[in-house]
Amino acid sequence: MSRVAVVCAYNPRNSGMYSVDLAARHFFTSLGIEHELCVTQNRTKVASLRYRLVRGVDDLRGFDAVVYWGDFLNNPMWGAGDYAEREVKHHGASGLSEGFERWRQLYLQAGSGLPQSTRIFSLGGCFMGMERALEDASVRASMHEFLQRASAVVVRDPLSLEALSRLDDGNPKVSLGFDCASLMPARGSGAWRGRYFAHSFGRSMDDETVRTLVGAIERETGLRGVAVDWLFARWPKRFTHAKFALNLALMRHARFCVTDTYHFAINSMSQGSLPVCVLRDEPAVSSTLNELKKAALFRMVGLDAALLRVPGEPMQPVSAPDIRLTAQVAAQAMSRLSANEDWRLGFSQRQTDLQDRLRRHFA
C-alpha cells in the first residue's frame, strides 16, 4: 500500500485531539507507509502538524486507502451536530440539512464514489449516541452501506461495538479496539514525582466548582494542584507543540491527575500517571461531549474505582458536602491506585492489541 489518506477531526486547538493526530503520524511513519493527514473543514495547521483540505470525494482519488482516524467521524450524531453547524458557519451551507448531507457524502458514502480497489477504514471511532439519527431510514441505509463497503471498522469502546452490532449483527469486519491516542510514543511513568497533582477541567464543572474542588483535594492529600491548559490553548500558536510536550511532562511527573475530560484522562494513562475522573449524571447521550465515554474508557482498563461520581448534570452546581466527599474519594483513589500496576497493565494490553490489530491491515 503506497498512499493513505488519514482523515482527522477538525481541531479547535484542543490538546486531546492533537494527541490523536500525533498518534496517526507516529503509527503510519513507524510502518514506513506514505500517508497524508487530511481534514474536511478548515484548519490545516495545528502546531507541528499540517493537513490536506478535502472538500469532496474527488479529493480522495489517487489514494490507495482512506482511513477515518479516531473520534466520532463516522457517527451521524456528530455529522448532524458539530459538523453540520461548522458547514453553515464556515463553509456556506444553507442550513443544517445541507451541512449534514455534505458530511454523509464524505463520511458514509465516499466509498461509492471511489474505485473498488480503494480500501476504506474506520479506526478507533466512537459510535455511541447515534440511535436517534438512525431513526431516519435513509441515514440507517447509508450507515449500513458504509459498514458493508469498509475493509475494517475498529471501534474504540464496547458500547460502540454494541451499537454497530445492533445495526449489522455478525459483520466480521467490525471489531473492538481502543482509543487512537494510546498509540502516541510512550514515555513511561515518571521516575521522579513531585508533590503535586495535575488537573484540567472544562467539560462537567464550572470554574468556581473546580476551584473549590481543587482546594478540597489539596487539603485531603497535602499536595499542590497544578492546572494544565488543555482544552483550548491560549498560548501563542508557534509554541503549541512545546506547550503540549510540557503538559505531558507535568502529567507524567504528577502524583496523579484529576479531570473531567476524556482525552486528558487517556493521555494521563499513557504517561503512566493515575487519572481520577469526574463523572456527572446524564439522561442520554446527545453530543460528543458526553459522560458515558469516560465511564467506558475507565472500565476498559479496570479503573472504575477512579471515577468520581458527582451528583447533578454537567455544569450544574455541586453542594459543599458533595465537594468534600468527592475530594475524599479522590484522595482515597490516589492512595489505593497510584502505585497499582493492574490498571497500567490493562492500558498497555489495550494499547498493544490496538496496535497489532491495525498493523495487520497495513502490513
PyMOL commands that set and color helices and strands:
alter all, ss='L'
color gray80, all
select helices_A, chain A and resi 15-30+57-60+76-90+96-107+110-113+133-135+137-149+158-167+180-183+207-221+237-252+262-270+292-300+304-306+320-337+342-361
alter helices_A, ss='H'
color red, helices_A
select strands_A, chain A and resi 4-7+35-39+45-46+49-50+52-53+65-69+119-125+152-155+174-176+196-200+224-227+257-259+275-280+307-310
alter strands_A, ss='S'
color yellow, strands_A
deselect
rebuild
show_as cartoon
